[in-house]
Amino acid sequence: MLKHQVIVIGGGLAGLRAAVESAMMGVDTAVLSLLYPVRSHSGAAQGGINAALANMEECKDDTPTRHAYDTVKGSDFLADQDCAEILTTDAPKRIYELEHWGVPFSRLPDGRIAQRPFGGAGYPRTCYASDKTGLYLLHTLNEQAVKHKVQVYNEWAAISLASDGKQNHGLVAMNLQTGEIASFAADAVLFAVGGAGRIFKRTSNAMQSTGYCLGVAYKAGVPLKDMEFVQFHPTTIIGTNILMTEGARGEGGYLVNNQGERFMSKYAPKAMELAPRDIVSRSIQTEINEGRGFPEGGGCMHLDIRHLGREKILERLPGIRDICISFLGIDPIDKPIPIQPGQHFIMGGIDTDKDGSTILPGVFASGECAAVSVHGANRLGGNSLLECVVMGQRSGAAAANYVKGKSSAIKEAVLNDALKKSTSEVEQLLKSNGKERLVNLRDSMAQTMTDKVGVFRDGKAMSEALATIQELRKCYRDIGVDAKNRKFNLDLLRTIELGGMLDVAEAIVAGAVARQESRGAHSRLDFKTRDDVNWMKHTLAHFTPDGARLEYEPVTKTKWEPEERKY
Ligand SMILES: Cc1cc2nc3c(=O)[nH]c(=O)nc-3n(C[C@H](O)[C@H](O)[C@H](O)COP(=O)(O)OP(=O)(O)OC[C@H]3O[C@@H](n4cnc5c(N)ncnc54)[C@H](O)[C@@H]3O)c2cc1C
């Protein structure tokens, strides 16, 4: 049996930041990751990371409190305000730390870090490294993980926790290279497994962002919080739904309909293209629904950056230009980019407190998979990378402190039972010749979620979606795995993942059906307004074999009363 004091599941930005913190505190720390850490989805982040550094002429009086206010307002007042304040107060410290570790931020002529405007922010507050911010952050943190001797288990899939209901003792994982299933003893397990975009058909997320591991925590008794709040990014390219960063609008890009109008003037006259994402996505979808879209890709708008000029595009947005040339055959220097909203981020996730602890002792979570909650009903662009480094640091410290103060020993019997159970489940799947096929079930789930639990929602469509997901969960019991080999059996891995994805999808829809209001990214045509009297509360979904059992919990307020969001 392999053993570490802290095992972090996931080598993205949150996982690496947590692991570095824990290792720096002298705790034996390992990362177990499906992918080589630098291939994590964090590396795809383009636009930037927020912090009230007040470096730009236009934002000399910016402060962490203003940043917290923008975050809370952006969240449609569902974020816990104490957590939003922690996020924004720690932000400058974390950015300068990253700078000292070597992140090549884009700079002002005097050498300070440059900042660009992003949606929903009162100021240009987003620090960036060209349009490859996430890649640089991830590589820099990987260097720190190597420096601090964090052991990395590459190409291992975590498949279950080893909990006795009162405490967690480690986890069970599958080695993709050999097919071996093994248990890992750990005093603390920290989930940093990223997003769940692949539950949807149209998504900007990488193949790895399945949300499966949220299901692992959920099944072990840790509730999922606010899962109905799913962010749809306004600008993903048609066909593949690869992201066009908000930075393109931050640099001055326009959104244009088939009448040649900058239609955002109707929906957010002041902020225009830089209104928060929920508002811009709804505006685009409304234009498409009302016939002012272009027909390509089932309906789209144009993102036009031609007026920025060749030089600025090559300097500030070279990555998105490359994507347009490779995936659309369009050079945005000469032609507008056809875009449509696509799933991008999950505001909800594994329920944690402000230090990343969950209700199950020995289990922590951080990054996109966690709901602290700093994003509430709608996340601001640039706040997610920030959450990864701020909350990653805090949760890594919390896990290390937990380990240092822990007196009870790991129970090997619990680990052995978990290993036996998971091994038998995987063996059964491998042997199964069931009639249901992975691609059909997965495609049906993803299409249903995009069609019926998307930018605009209503009770009827969502109830249909719930029935479909429940039916798919039944079908899953009769799924067959075609590939029977053990080495890199992706058919097997994807089949295991689908089980967890369906559980998580069910929690999303159940929470969305129950929440009878419109707030942030949860926009219902049958309940069009926000209802602070009845719904200013967090949803907690508890796993049961028949589906989510929902409970609610109050939102923490510190300084700000809810107000109408106008931009
Ligand atoms: C295209 C794109 C652009 C973005 N741009 C920005 C931006 O400019 N600014 C911003 O703030 N945010 C941005 N975001 C959001 C932000 O990048 C992510 O929310 C954030 O990087 C997630 O980091 P993470 O560490 O939580 O997860 P990830 O980076 O997704 O890492 C997840 C890790 O979990 C591992 N893992 C998953 N399942 C398992 C398993 N079963 N077993 C073991 N390991 C597992 C994976 O191997 C991976 O290492 C963007 C997102 C996308 C998709």
The ligand as an SDF file (V2000), in Angstrom:
LIG
                    3D

 53 58  0  0  0  0  0  0  0  0999 V2000
  -10.5330   27.4920  -22.1730 C   0  0  0  0  0  0  0  0  0  0  0  0
  -10.5870   28.0650  -20.7910 C   0  0  0  0  0  0  0  0  0  0  0  0
  -10.0900   29.3290  -20.5380 C   0  0  0  0  0  0  0  0  0  0  0  0
  -10.1450   29.8650  -19.2590 C   0  0  0  0  0  0  0  0  0  0  0  0
   -9.6520   31.1180  -19.0460 N   0  0  0  0  0  0  0  0  0  0  0  0
   -9.6460   31.6250  -17.7850 C   0  0  0  0  0  0  0  0  0  0  0  0
   -9.0560   32.8930  -17.5120 C   0  0  0  0  0  0  0  0  0  0  0  0
   -8.5020   33.5540  -18.3860 O   0  0  0  0  0  0  0  0  0  0  0  0
   -9.0860   33.3440  -16.2520 N   0  0  0  0  0  0  0  0  0  0  0  0
   -9.6640   32.6500  -15.2230 C   0  0  0  0  0  0  0  0  0  0  0  0
   -9.6450   33.0980  -14.0830 O   0  0  0  0  0  0  0  0  0  0  0  0
  -10.2160   31.4280  -15.4580 N   0  0  0  0  0  0  0  0  0  0  0  0
  -10.2110   30.9100  -16.7020 C   0  0  0  0  0  0  0  0  0  0  0  0
  -10.7630   29.6700  -16.9310 N   0  0  0  0  0  0  0  0  0  0  0  0
  -11.2010   28.8580  -15.8000 C   0  0  0  0  0  0  0  0  0  0  0  0
   -9.9820   28.2870  -15.0940 C   0  0  0  0  0  0  0  0  0  0  0  0
   -8.9490   28.0840  -16.0120 O   0  0  0  0  0  0  0  0  0  0  0  0
  -10.2910   26.9570  -14.4170 C   0  0  0  0  0  0  0  0  0  0  0  0
  -11.4290   27.0730  -13.6180 O   0  0  0  0  0  0  0  0  0  0  0  0
   -9.1230   26.5400  -13.5370 C   0  0  0  0  0  0  0  0  0  0  0  0
   -7.9080   26.5950  -14.2350 O   0  0  0  0  0  0  0  0  0  0  0  0
   -9.3450   25.1530  -12.9890 C   0  0  0  0  0  0  0  0  0  0  0  0
   -8.1790   24.7440  -12.3240 O   0  0  0  0  0  0  0  0  0  0  0  0
   -8.2020   23.4620  -11.4200 P   0  0  0  0  0  0  0  0  0  0  0  0
   -6.8420   23.3290  -10.8410 O   0  0  0  0  0  0  0  0  0  0  0  0
   -9.3470   23.5470  -10.4850 O   0  0  0  0  0  0  0  0  0  0  0  0
   -8.5040   22.2670  -12.4230 O   0  0  0  0  0  0  0  0  0  0  0  0
   -7.7660   21.7730  -13.7680 P   0  0  0  0  0  0  0  0  0  0  0  0
   -6.7180   22.6790  -14.2140 O   0  0  0  0  0  0  0  0  0  0  0  0
   -8.8540   21.4220  -14.7030 O   0  0  0  0  0  0  0  0  0  0  0  0
   -7.0510   20.4420  -13.2710 O   0  0  0  0  0  0  0  0  0  0  0  0
   -7.7810   19.3150  -12.8930 C   0  0  0  0  0  0  0  0  0  0  0  0
   -6.8180   18.2090  -12.5540 C   0  0  0  0  0  0  0  0  0  0  0  0
   -7.5520   17.1070  -12.0420 O   0  0  0  0  0  0  0  0  0  0  0  0
   -7.0370   15.9110  -12.5660 C   0  0  0  0  0  0  0  0  0  0  0  0
   -8.0890   14.9040  -12.4960 N   0  0  0  0  0  0  0  0  0  0  0  0
   -9.3600   14.9720  -12.9400 C   0  0  0  0  0  0  0  0  0  0  0  0
  -10.0030   13.8230  -12.6720 N   0  0  0  0  0  0  0  0  0  0  0  0
   -9.1200   13.0240  -12.0370 C   0  0  0  0  0  0  0  0  0  0  0  0
   -9.1760   11.7010  -11.5120 C   0  0  0  0  0  0  0  0  0  0  0  0
  -10.2690   10.9680  -11.5770 N   0  0  0  0  0  0  0  0  0  0  0  0
   -8.0700   11.2000  -10.9390 N   0  0  0  0  0  0  0  0  0  0  0  0
   -6.9220   11.9120  -10.8610 C   0  0  0  0  0  0  0  0  0  0  0  0
   -6.8230   13.1530  -11.3480 N   0  0  0  0  0  0  0  0  0  0  0  0
   -7.9110   13.6960  -11.9220 C   0  0  0  0  0  0  0  0  0  0  0  0
   -6.5680   16.2550  -13.9560 C   0  0  0  0  0  0  0  0  0  0  0  0
   -5.5480   15.3820  -14.3550 O   0  0  0  0  0  0  0  0  0  0  0  0
   -6.0290   17.6780  -13.7490 C   0  0  0  0  0  0  0  0  0  0  0  0
   -4.6670   17.6220  -13.3910 O   0  0  0  0  0  0  0  0  0  0  0  0
  -10.7180   29.1220  -18.2070 C   0  0  0  0  0  0  0  0  0  0  0  0
  -11.2000   27.8420  -18.4520 C   0  0  0  0  0  0  0  0  0  0  0  0
  -11.1630   27.3270  -19.7320 C   0  0  0  0  0  0  0  0  0  0  0  0
  -11.7580   25.9770  -19.9580 C   0  0  0  0  0  0  0  0  0  0  0  0
  1  2  1  0
  2  3  1  0
  2 52  2  0
  3  4  2  0
  4  5  1  0
  4 50  1  0
  5  6  2  0
  6  7  1  0
  6 13  1  0
  7  8  2  0
  7  9  1  0
  9 10  1  0
 10 11  2  0
 10 12  1  0
 12 13  2  0
 13 14  1  0
 14 15  1  0
 14 50  1  0
 15 16  1  0
 16 17  1  0
 16 18  1  0
 18 19  1  0
 18 20  1  0
 20 21  1  0
 20 22  1  0
 22 23  1  0
 23 24  1  0
 24 25  2  0
 24 26  1  0
 24 27  1  0
 27 28  1  0
 28 29  2  0
 28 30  1  0
 28 31  1  0
 31 32  1  0
 32 33  1  0
 33 34  1  0
 33 48  1  0
 34 35  1  0
 35 36  1  0
 35 46  1  0
 36 37  1  0
 36 45  1  0
 37 38  2  0
 38 39  1  0
 39 40  1  0
 39 45  2  0
 40 41  1  0
 40 42  2  0
 42 43  1  0
 43 44  2  0
 44 45  1  0
 46 47  1  0
 46 48  1  0
 48 49  1  0
 50 51  2  0
 51 52  1  0
 52 53  1  0
M  END
$$$$
